Amino acid sequence: MFFRPAIASLSLGRAWVHDLPEKFAAASSSGLPGIEIFFEDLVYLAATLPGGHTPENHLLAARKIRSLCDSRGLQIMALGPFSDCEGVLCPDARAAKLQDLRLWFEIARILGTDIIQIPSTFRQEGFTGDLEKIVSDLREIADIGQAQNPPFRFAYENLCFATYNDTWEKAWAVVKGVDRENFGLCLDTFNIAGRGWADPASTSGKLPNADVVFRESLNNMVREIDPKKIFYVQVVDAERLAAPLDNQHPFYVEGQKPRMSWSRNARLFMCEEERGGYLPVIDVLKVICDEEHGLGYKGWISMEFFNRSLVEQGSHVPREHSKRAAESWRKLVKVMDWEDQVEPIGMSRKRLSTTASEEISARL
């Protein structure tokens, strides 16, 4: 099994500024074999179709996306985020979310992926942090997904700015509580280090005693997480801000956690220290992937990030971001000593489009 690079459609430009054909072309030209579809892109594409934002147009948009990806030799490895589906207090809102899930299954089948990503909620009103309720909600989702033919998997991710489950430890407690084969983790290097080590509101950019505390957290990760429950990994870093993210900072948004404002504006690809990257994300990745001293994960490595650069106008944005992602991957392979464990960037597009894609389609 190999490590395989992917990029999120989001990471190539926001949907209201950059359309999908130019983003997929940029990803393909940089030799990235995988794409993680950000639901926002599908929604914006559906809205351009006659009749606008309807379930039928969501399915048509999914077919268009699949066709575009197949023509570019891109394998769709996941769909997300299926947000705000845990700890829902209103029964009607809960029922509506489950109805949405049925549509997501149809979309995912068309796209050719069996993975739906679920981030921990950052909402407050209408949600509870009660672990029993969260586990119950997500177990129901897992069971509905397992009953599909074929079944779907769900990758749960802690967001460092989440209202309740903001650490990998809390996310893992949820996954253990759900206790279903098709419910696992999406481990994101930024969200792990951004909560367990960093603090953008601090003058140091770090939590007190960050290095010691975080090292112990990573040691615990090796001891506690079942590697079979890691469904895929997202790799991303973030800028060390020149000033603490307080109410005087340009990124400040009233009522929004500093980590969320930081996340939306200042994430970076891995190995971009020259742009200000400073998190111990390589340490996180080594723990996740090292076979001897870590969890030994292999599989998709997806580059998913938010940054203020994603809303800039111009076709150069997808091209530049795809080039940065490809360069990040090359550096990462070298730093991680993965040279003999990866499929080379630029491998046969024909193989990707006619082999990997068909295998997934047959399975779905």
C-alpha positions in Angstrom: 0.0 0.0 0.0 1.2 3.5 -0.9 0.9 7.0 0.4 -1.1 8.9 -2.3 -1.5 12.7 -2.5 -4.8 14.4 -2.9 -6.0 18.0 -2.8 -9.3 19.4 -1.6 -11.3 21.3 -4.3 -11.5 24.1 -1.7 -7.7 24.4 -1.6 -7.7 25.6 -5.2 -10.0 28.6 -4.7 -13.4 29.3 -3.2 -16.5 28.3 -5.2 -17.9 31.8 -5.7 -14.6 33.0 -7.2 -13.2 30.0 -9.1 -15.1 27.4 -11.1 -14.4 23.7 -11.1 -13.1 23.2 -14.6 -10.1 25.5 -14.0 -9.5 24.0 -10.5 -9.5 20.4 -11.7 -7.3 21.4 -14.7 -4.8 23.0 -12.3 -4.8 19.9 -10.0 -4.3 17.5 -12.9 -1.6 19.6 -14.5 0.4 19.4 -11.2 0.2 15.7 -11.3 -2.0 15.3 -8.1 -3.9 12.0 -8.5 -6.6 12.5 -5.9 -9.3 15.1 -5.2 -11.4 15.6 -2.1 -14.7 17.3 -3.0 -15.7 20.1 -0.8 -19.6 20.2 -0.9 -19.6 24.0 -1.4 -18.2 23.5 -4.9 -21.1 21.1 -5.8 -23.7 23.5 -4.3 -22.4 26.4 -6.4 -22.3 24.3 -9.5 -25.9 23.1 -8.9 -27.0 26.7 -8.5 -25.9 27.6 -12.0 -28.1 24.9 -13.6 -31.7 25.6 -14.8 -33.9 25.5 -11.7 -31.1 26.4 -9.3 -30.5 24.9 -6.0 -32.6 21.6 -6.0 -31.8 18.0 -5.1 -32.1 17.0 -8.8 -29.5 19.6 -9.7 -27.2 18.4 -6.9 -27.2 15.0 -8.6 -26.7 16.5 -12.0 -23.8 18.6 -10.6 -22.3 15.4 -9.1 -22.4 13.8 -12.6 -20.7 16.8 -14.1 -18.0 16.8 -11.4 -17.4 13.0 -11.9 -17.1 13.5 -15.7 -14.7 16.4 -15.2 -12.5 14.4 -12.8 -12.5 11.3 -15.0 -11.5 13.4 -18.0 -8.6 14.8 -16.0 -7.5 11.5 -14.5 -8.5 12.6 -10.9 -9.8 10.1 -8.4 -12.4 11.4 -6.0 -11.4 10.0 -2.6 -13.9 11.7 -0.2 -16.8 14.0 0.0 -17.4 16.5 2.9 -18.1 18.2 5.1 -21.4 16.7 6.3 -21.6 19.3 9.1 -23.7 19.9 12.2 -25.1 16.4 12.5 -24.1 15.6 16.1 -25.8 16.6 19.3 -28.8 18.1 17.5 -31.4 19.1 20.0 -34.4 19.8 17.7 -36.1 16.6 16.5 -37.2 18.3 13.3 -33.7 19.6 12.6 -32.4 16.1 13.2 -34.9 14.5 10.8 -34.0 17.1 8.1 -30.3 16.2 8.5 -31.0 12.6 8.1 -33.0 13.4 5.0 -30.0 15.3 3.7 -27.8 12.2 4.3 -29.9 10.2 1.9 -29.1 12.7 -0.9 -25.4 12.7 0.1 -25.4 8.9 -0.4 -26.7 9.4 -4.0 -24.1 12.1 -4.6 -21.3 10.0 -3.2 -22.3 7.1 -5.4 -22.2 9.2 -8.5 -18.8 10.7 -7.5 -17.4 7.2 -6.9 -16.4 7.5 -3.3 -17.5 5.6 -0.2 -16.1 8.1 2.4 -18.2 11.0 3.8 -16.3 13.3 6.1 -18.0 14.6 9.3 -16.3 17.6 11.2 -17.1 18.2 14.8 -19.6 21.1 15.0 -18.6 24.6 15.9 -22.2 25.7 16.4 -23.6 26.4 19.8 -27.3 27.2 19.6 -29.4 24.1 19.0 -26.6 21.6 19.9 -25.4 19.8 23.0 -21.9 18.6 24.0 -23.4 15.6 25.8 -21.3 12.7 24.7 -24.1 10.1 25.0 -26.3 12.2 22.7 -23.5 12.9 20.2 -22.6 9.2 20.1 -26.3 8.2 19.6 -26.7 10.7 16.7 -23.5 9.5 15.0 -24.2 5.8 15.6 -27.5 6.2 13.8 -25.8 7.8 10.9 -23.2 5.0 10.8 -25.9 2.4 10.9 -27.9 4.0 8.1 -24.7 4.2 6.0 -23.8 0.6 6.7 -27.3 -0.5 5.5 -26.7 1.0 2.1 -25.7 -1.2 -0.8 -22.7 -1.0 -0.8 -22.1 0.6 2.6 -20.6 4.0 3.3 -17.8 5.0 5.7 -17.7 8.2 7.8 -14.5 10.0 8.8 -14.9 12.1 11.9 -12.6 15.1 12.4 -12.0 17.3 15.4 -11.9 21.0 14.4 -9.6 22.9 16.7 -12.3 25.6 17.0 -15.1 23.2 17.6 -17.6 24.0 20.3 -17.2 20.6 22.0 -15.0 18.0 20.4 -12.0 20.2 19.5 -9.1 17.7 20.3 -8.1 14.4 18.8 -8.7 12.8 22.2 -12.4 13.9 22.2 -12.8 12.8 18.6 -11.4 9.4 19.5 -13.8 9.1 22.4 -16.6 9.7 20.0 -15.4 7.1 17.6 -14.9 4.6 20.4 -18.4 5.4 21.6 -20.0 5.0 18.2 -18.3 1.6 17.9 -19.1 0.9 14.3 -16.8 -0.6 11.7 -17.7 2.1 9.2 -17.1 5.0 11.6 -13.6 6.2 12.0 -11.3 9.2 11.9 -10.0 11.9 9.6 -6.8 13.1 11.3 -5.9 16.6 10.3 -2.4 17.8 11.3 -3.5 21.5 11.6 -6.5 20.8 13.8 -4.5 18.5 16.0 -1.5 20.8 16.5 -3.7 24.0 16.3 -5.5 22.9 19.5 -3.0 20.8 21.3 0.1 23.0 20.8 -0.7 26.4 19.3 -2.7 29.5 20.5 -3.0 32.3 17.9 -4.3 34.7 20.6 -1.0 34.3 22.5 2.1 36.5 21.9 4.2 33.3 21.7 1.7 31.6 19.3 1.8 28.6 21.7 0.0 27.2 24.7 1.9 27.3 28.0 4.4 24.4 28.2 3.2 23.5 24.7 6.2 21.3 23.7 6.0 19.0 26.8 2.3 18.7 26.9 1.9 18.1 23.1 4.6 15.4 23.1 2.7 13.5 25.8 -0.5 13.9 23.7 1.2 12.4 20.7 2.6 9.6 22.8 -0.9 8.9 24.0 -2.2 8.9 20.4 0.1 6.0 19.6 -1.1 4.1 22.6 -4.8 4.8 22.2 -5.9 5.0 18.5 -6.6 1.9 16.5 -4.8 2.4 13.1 -7.7 0.6 11.4 -9.9 3.5 12.4 -7.9 6.1 10.4 -9.8 6.5 7.2 -7.7 9.3 5.7 -5.3 12.1 6.7 -5.3 15.8 6.0 -2.0 17.6 6.0 -1.7 21.3 6.5 0.2 23.9 8.5 -0.5 27.5 9.5 1.2 30.9 9.8 2.7 32.3 12.9 0.9 35.6 13.2 2.9 38.8 13.7 0.5 39.9 16.5 -1.9 38.0 18.8 -5.3 37.5 17.3 -7.3 39.8 19.6 -10.1 42.3 18.8 -7.6 44.6 17.2 -6.3 42.0 14.7 -7.4 42.2 11.0 -8.6 38.6 11.2 -10.8 39.2 14.2 -14.5 38.5 13.8 -16.8 39.3 16.7 -18.3 36.2 18.3 -15.8 33.9 16.5 -13.1 32.0 18.3 -9.6 33.2 17.5 -8.6 29.7 16.3 -11.5 29.8 13.7 -10.5 33.2 12.4 -6.9 32.0 12.2 -8.0 28.8 10.5 -10.1 30.7 7.9 -7.3 33.1 7.0 -3.9 31.7 7.6 -3.5 28.0 6.9 -0.6 26.9 4.7 0.5 23.8 2.8 3.0 21.6 4.6 6.7 22.5 4.4 6.0 26.2 3.8 8.1 27.6 6.6 9.2 30.4 4.3 5.5 31.6 4.3 5.4 31.5 8.1 4.5 27.9 8.8 5.5 27.0 12.4 3.3 24.2 13.8 4.8 20.8 14.7 2.8 19.2 12.0 5.7 16.9 10.8 5.8 15.5 14.4 2.1 14.8 14.1 2.4 13.1 10.7 5.3 10.9 11.9 3.2 9.7 14.8 0.3 8.9 12.4 2.4 7.2 9.7 5.6 5.8 11.2 5.4 2.0 11.1 7.9 1.3 13.9 7.1 4.1 16.4 3.8 5.4 15.3 0.4 4.2 14.1 1.6 3.0 10.7 -1.1 4.6 8.6 -0.8 4.4 4.8 -3.3 5.7 2.2 -4.6 9.0 1.0 -2.8 12.2 2.2 -5.1 15.1 1.4 -4.1 18.8 1.4 -7.1 20.7 2.6 -6.8 24.3 3.8 -8.5 27.7 4.1 -6.6 30.9 3.4 -7.4 34.5 2.5 -5.6 33.8 -0.9 -8.5 31.5 -1.9 -10.8 34.5 -2.6 -8.4 36.4 -4.8 -9.5 37.0 -8.3 -7.7 35.5 -11.3 -7.0 32.1 -13.0 -3.5 32.2 -11.5 -5.0 31.3 -8.0 -5.8 27.6 -8.8 -2.6 27.2 -10.8 -0.4 28.6 -8.0 -2.2 26.6 -5.3 -1.8 23.4 -7.2 1.9 24.1 -7.8 2.4 24.9 -4.1 0.6 21.6 -3.2 2.7 19.6 -5.5 5.9 21.2 -4.2 4.6 20.6 -0.6 4.1 16.9 -1.5 7.6 16.6 -2.9 9.2 18.1 0.2 7.0 16.0 2.4 8.1 12.8 0.7 11.7 13.7 1.3 11.2 14.8 4.9 9.2 11.7 5.8 11.6 9.4 3.8 8.7 8.1 1.7 10.6 7.8 -1.6 9.9 4.1 -2.0 6.4 4.2 -0.5 4.6 6.6 -2.8 3.1 6.5 -6.3 5.0 9.1 -8.2 3.3 12.4 -9.0 2.4 12.4 -12.7 1.7 8.6 -12.9 -0.4 7.5 -15.8 -3.6 9.4 -16.0 -5.0 6.6 -18.0 -4.4 4.2 -15.2 -6.1 6.5 -12.7 -9.1 7.1 -14.8 -9.6 3.6 -16.1 -8.4 1.5 -13.2 -8.9 3.2 -9.8 -12.0 5.0 -10.9 -13.6 1.8 -12.4 -12.7 -0.2 -9.3 -14.5 2.2 -7.0 -17.4 2.5 -9.4 -17.8 -1.3 -9.4 -17.7 -1.4 -5.7 -20.3 1.3 -5.4 
